[in-house]
Amino acid sequence: MPNFNENTEPLTIEKYLPHNYVAEKIILTSLLISSEALEIVFRSVKVETFYFQNHQELYKSILEMYSNHIPIDIITLNTFLQDNGQLEKIGGTKFLTDLLNHVPNLIYLEQYINLIHDKFLRRSIIKLGYEIINSAYITNLPLETILNDLEFQVLSLTNEVKTQKISSSSELLSNIFLDLQQKSSGRVLSGISSGFYDLDSFTQGFQKSDLIVIAGRPSMGKTALSLNIGLNIIKNLNLPVLFFSLEMSKEQLTYRLLLHETDIDNNRLKTGNLYKDDWVKLNNIIQNFSTLPFFIDDTPNPSIQDIKSKIKKIIFEQTQIGLIVIDYLQLMQNSKFSTSNRTQELSQITRSLKNLAREFQVPIIALSQLSRNVESRTNKRPILSDLRESGSIEQDADLVLMLYRESYYNTTLINPDDEQSNLVELIIAKQRNGPIGTIKLGFDAKRTKFINQ
C-alpha cells in the first residue's frame, strides 16, 4: 500500500497482536531435537509467522545453518549465534537452555504449526485493515489502485489459508473404488456432460479441474460451440456458467443467445424487423433466460487476477460453477509477467488457467485461434502444431478440440438444405486421459447452433 504524505496522520497498529508464545517456543524446541521436525517446519513456516522478534531471529539463524549443512543442536546453534553477533539479540544462552526444559510431543507438531499460522493470518488481516483505512484518506491516489491492491492482498491471504492435504494410497484407492462402484451401477458420466453425446462418449464428460481448448480458424464456430455447451450445462444440469467474452460485447453475445434459441432470421433479429409471432416467441425466451444462471463478463484484456476474483464472486453468490469459458486465449494479457516474447507470456497464461481449474475444481474452456499455416496445406484439417502462439497450450491443456468445416473452404458446398454441407468435424486432437478421434456434429448456420448427429 502507498505511504502517506507529510500532512496525514496514519492510524497505527495496536502494540499487542494475536500470538501464541508457548506454541512458538515448542516449535523452536522441536528444531533442536528432531531432524524430521526441521523438514516439516521449514516446509510450512516462514520467518514472519513467528510473532516475537527474538523467535524470528533464532528461526532465521536455524534456517541459515540448515542451508549451509551445519548440524543443528543447542551447542552448534549457540556457537553460530555467538560468532554472528546474534546471541544477545535472541536472549542469550539462557534462552536456548530454557527451550530444552520442556521437551514437546512431536506427534502434535503440525497442530502447533497451525496455531501460530492462525495467529499470523489474524495479524495480517489486522495490518491490512489499518492499511485500507489509511489508504482511503489519500485522496490523490486513484480509487482503482487502492481496490486492486486490496484485492491482490486479500487473495494472497486467502491462498495462505488453503493447505495442501497429503493423501495416503489407502485413501486414494478407497475413493477410486467408491467411484467405480457408482459408475458400475448405471451409465453415469464421470464429468459434466457437454450435451453432445458422441463427444461425451469420448471424454466421459468434462472433468473437474480440466483445461479444455477449443481451436479453429476465425468464423469456424468456436464461440457458437462454447455457447452451445454452456447452455446445455445450464439447462440440463442447472449449473451456473461464467463466460468471459474478450472479443464480443455482452450485448452481441446476448443476441447470439437469442438467435440460438429462436428460429428468427439473424438480420431480422438484429434490425428489429420482427413479426407478431416473433415478439411472442422472443418474450417467452427472454423470460426463461432471465432465470438462468448465465453470467457474461466482457471486460477487455482481463488479467488472471481479474478472472480469479470474478470466479470467487460468482461462487460466493451461487456456491458453485459448472463451467468457465474464455473467448479467446490470444486476447488475454498477463500484466504481472508482461514480456516481449508473446509465446512465453501466453504460456504463463495457459499455466495460470490450468491452476485456476484445479484450484476451483471446475472445467475451463479456453478458445484459441489457429495459425495461418493451415491455409497453405492441401488438407486443411487442423493439427496440434497449428495452435497459434502455441507455447505450452498443448502441454497445459487436458483436452484439445479442433473445429473443421469443409464448407468453410469450399463455398460451393454451402446449401442450407443439404445435411452433408452443414456437417462439422470436431477433432479430438489431444486428451490426457482418454482416446483421440473425430466426431461429427450438425451446424445450423442461421442460428449458429450445433446439433447432435
TORKOLBA-517888 format. One line per 3 residues: number of its first residue (from 1); their letters; for each residue z, y, x of C-alpha. Coordinates in steps of 0.1 Angstrom, whole numbers. Each point is the difference from the previous one (the first is absolute). Layout:
N
NUM	a	Z,Y,X  ...
# end
This chain:
453
1	mpn	0,0,0  -7,35,12  27,23,15
4	fne	14,31,-16  -7,35,10  27,21,15
7	nte	9,16,-34  7,-33,-17  34,-16,-1
10	plt	-6,-37,-2  23,-25,-17  19,-22,24
13	iek	9,-37,-4  36,-8,-6  19,-11,31
16	ylp	7,-36,-11  -28,-21,-13  -1,-36,-13
19	hny	8,-25,28  18,-33,7  20,2,32
22	vae	12,-36,0  -34,-15,-6  -15,21,28
25	kii	27,-13,25  -5,-36,-11  -38,3,6
28	lts	6,15,35  25,-28,8  -24,-27,-11
31	lli	-25,14,26  25,-7,28  8,-36,-10
34	sse	-33,-15,-13  -35,0,12  -12,-10,-35
37	ale	16,31,-14  -21,21,24  -32,-12,-15
40	ivf	12,4,-36  14,35,5  -28,14,21
43	rsv	-25,-11,-26  15,20,-29  24,26,14
46	kve	-12,34,14  22,23,21  4,25,-29
49	tfy	12,-28,-23  33,5,17  20,30,-12
52	fqn	24,7,29  -15,16,31  18,-23,24
55	hqe	-13,-30,-19  -35,13,3  4,6,38
58	lyk	14,-35,5  -28,-16,-20  -26,20,19
61	sil	14,-13,33  0,-36,-12  -36,4,-11
64	emy	-9,13,34  18,-28,18  -18,-26,-22
67	snh	-34,16,7  7,-1,37  12,-37,-2
70	ipi	35,8,11  26,-25,-13  22,15,-27
73	dii	38,-5,0  30,23,2  0,0,39
76	tln	-38,7,4  1,26,-28  30,18,14
79	tfl	-18,2,34  -33,11,-15  18,28,-20
82	qdn	19,12,30  -30,0,23  -20,21,-25
85	gql	29,24,-8  3,-12,-36  34,-17,1
88	eki	22,29,-10  -25,10,-27  6,-33,-18
91	ggt	38,1,3  6,-16,34  8,-35,10
94	kfl	28,-1,-26  -26,3,-28  -19,-29,14
97	tdl	30,-23,3  11,10,-35  -32,-14,-13
100	lnh	10,-34,11  34,0,-16  -15,-12,-33
103	vpn	-28,-26,5  -22,1,-32  -14,-30,-20
106	liy	-36,1,9  -9,-18,-32  3,33,-18
109	leq	-19,21,26  -29,7,-23  24,12,-28
112	yin	16,24,25  -35,13,10  -7,5,-37
115	lih	32,20,-4  -8,25,27  -37,2,-10
118	dkf	11,9,-35  22,28,13  -29,12,23
121	lrr	-23,2,-30  25,19,-20  4,25,28
124	sii	-38,3,2  -1,8,-37  27,26,3
127	klg	-18,16,29  -33,0,-18  17,16,-30
130	yei	12,29,21  -34,4,16  -17,1,-34
133	ins	24,28,-12  -5,20,32  -38,-3,0
136	ayi	-2,11,-36  14,34,10  -29,6,25
139	tnl	-23,19,-24  -27,5,26  -4,-38,4
142	ple	-26,-16,-23  16,-21,-27  -25,-27,6
145	til	11,-3,36  36,-4,-11  -8,-26,-26
148	ndl	-23,-20,23  27,-1,27  26,-10,-26
151	efq	-22,-28,-13  -6,-13,35  37,-1,8
154	vls	10,-16,-33  -26,-27,5  13,-5,35
157	ltn	35,-5,-14  -14,-24,-26  -16,-21,27
160	evk	33,-1,19  17,-15,-31  -24,-29,-1
163	tqk	9,-30,21  -22,-29,9  15,-33,-11
166	iss	-7,-29,23  -8,-30,-21  8,-36,11
169	sse	-25,-27,-3  20,-17,-27  -1,32,-21
172	lls	-37,4,5  -8,-37,-8  22,1,-31
175	nif	-18,31,-13  -34,-16,7  11,-32,-18
178	ldl	10,20,-31  -33,19,1  -20,-33,1
181	qqk	20,-14,-29  -8,31,-21  -37,-3,9
184	ssg	-1,-37,-8  14,6,-35  -32,18,-10
187	rvl	-30,19,13  19,31,11  -15,24,25
190	sgi	23,7,30  -11,36,0  -11,28,-24
193	ssg	-32,-9,-20  -29,23,6  -14,-8,-34
196	fyd	-31,-16,16  3,-38,-3  -22,-11,29
199	lds	17,25,24  34,-12,-11  -10,-36,6
202	ftq	-8,9,37  31,22,6  26,-13,-25
205	gfq	4,36,-10  9,30,22  31,-9,20
208	ksd	29,24,3  -1,18,34  -37,-6,3
211	liv	-24,27,13  -33,-5,-18  -31,18,12
214	iag	-30,5,-24  -30,11,20  -35,11,-9
217	rps	-27,26,5  2,32,-21  -5,-5,-37
220	mgk	2,-38,3  29,-1,-24  32,1,21
223	tal	19,25,-22  -13,-17,-32  13,-34,12
226	sln	34,13,10  3,17,-34  -10,-32,-17
229	igl	27,-19,19  26,27,-6  -7,1,-38
232	nii	1,-39,-2  34,0,17  14,27,-24
235	knl	-14,-16,-31  7,-37,8  32,3,19
238	nlp	14,34,-11  6,9,36  -3,37,12
241	vlf	-30,9,22  0,29,24  -35,13,9
244	fsl	-4,24,29  -34,17,-5  -10,18,32
247	ems	-37,4,-10  0,7,-37  22,24,-20
250	keq	24,-15,-25  -22,14,-28  -31,-18,13
253	lty	20,-32,4  13,4,-36  -36,3,-12
256	rll	-8,-32,18  29,-17,-18  -13,12,-34
259	lhe	-35,-11,9  13,-34,10  18,-5,-34
262	tdi	-27,14,-23  -37,-6,-8  -7,37,1
265	dnn	-30,10,22  11,16,33  -20,32,-5
268	rlk	12,5,-36  36,-6,10  -2,26,29
271	tgn	-17,26,-21  21,-5,-31  -31,-8,-21
274	lyk	18,-26,-21  -7,-16,-33  26,-2,-28
277	ddw	7,-37,8  4,9,37  28,24,-8
280	vkl	19,-26,-20  -4,-26,28  9,26,27
283	nni	32,10,-19  11,-36,-3  -6,-7,36
286	iqn	18,32,12  30,-10,-22  1,-35,16
289	fst	-5,14,35  28,25,-3  25,-28,-2
292	lpf	-13,-19,31  19,4,33  -30,11,19
295	fid	7,28,26  -26,20,18  6,22,30
298	dtp	-30,20,13  17,19,28  -26,4,28
301	nps	7,-15,34  34,-14,-7  21,-13,29
304	iqd	17,-34,1  33,19,-6  -14,17,-31
307	iks	-12,-34,-14  33,-16,8  21,27,-18
310	kik	-23,-2,-31  4,-38,0  38,4,1
313	kii	-2,25,-29  -20,-24,-23  23,-29,9
316	feq	30,21,-8  -15,9,-34  -17,-33,-9
319	tqi	22,-25,21  -31,-17,14  -37,4,8
322	gli	-27,-27,-6  -27,15,22  -7,30,22
325	vid	-36,12,6  -12,23,28  -35,14,-6
328	ylq	-10,2,27  12,-9,35  -23,22,21
331	lmq	12,32,-18  36,-6,11  15,19,29
334	nsk	30,-8,21  14,33,10  29,-16,18
337	fst	-23,-19,24  -30,23,-1  -25,-8,27
340	snr	-35,8,10  -7,-38,-1  -7,-5,-38
343	tqe	-1,-38,4  35,0,15  13,24,-26
346	lsq	-14,-22,-28  16,-30,17  34,17,-3
349	itr	-7,7,-37  -9,-36,-8  31,-13,18
352	slk	21,25,-19  -15,-11,-33  7,-36,8
355	nla	36,9,8  3,18,-33  -13,-31,-18
358	ref	27,-21,17  27,26,-5  -5,4,-37
361	qvp	-12,-36,-7  -31,12,-18  -37,-7,6
364	iia	-19,30,12  -38,4,-4  -17,23,25
367	lsq	-36,8,-6  -22,3,30  -35,12,9
370	lsr	-25,-21,19  -19,12,30  -37,8,-3
373	nve	-8,-29,23  -3,-22,-31  -31,21,-11
376	srt	-19,-10,31  2,-37,-6  -24,-21,-21
379	nkr	29,-18,-16  22,28,-12  29,-21,-11
382	pil	30,15,18  21,-17,26  34,8,15
385	sdl	-14,19,30  -17,25,-25  34,15,-8
388	res	-3,36,9  23,12,28  14,-36,-4
391	gsi	26,2,27  28,-22,-13  -12,-2,-36
394	eqd	-11,-36,5  33,-8,18  24,16,-24
397	adl	-17,-10,-33  11,-32,-16  -31,0,-23
400	vlm	-33,17,5  -24,1,-30  -36,14,5
403	lyr	-23,11,-28  -37,-7,0  -26,7,-27
406	esy	-36,-10,6  -11,27,-26  17,26,22
409	ynt	-28,-5,26  -28,-12,-22  -3,25,-29
412	tli	-28,-21,-17  27,-25,-9  20,25,-21
415	npd	-3,-11,-36  30,6,-23  -11,-30,-22
418	deq	-5,-24,29  33,-18,8  -12,-10,35
421	snl	-7,37,10  36,9,-9  16,-26,22
424	vel	23,10,28  10,-22,29  37,4,9
427	iia	2,-14,35  34,-12,12  -6,7,37
430	kqr	36,-6,11  30,-16,-16  30,-5,22
433	ngp	15,-28,-20  -30,-15,-19  -37,-8,0
436	igt	-29,25,3  -31,-1,-21  -20,19,-26
439	ikl	5,5,-37  -23,17,-26  10,26,-25
442	gfd	-19,17,-27  -4,38,3  -5,24,-30
445	akr	-13,31,18  2,21,-32  37,-6,-3
448	tkf	7,-5,38  17,-33,-10  1,-34,17
451	inq	-1,-31,-22  9,-36,6  -30,-22,3
# end
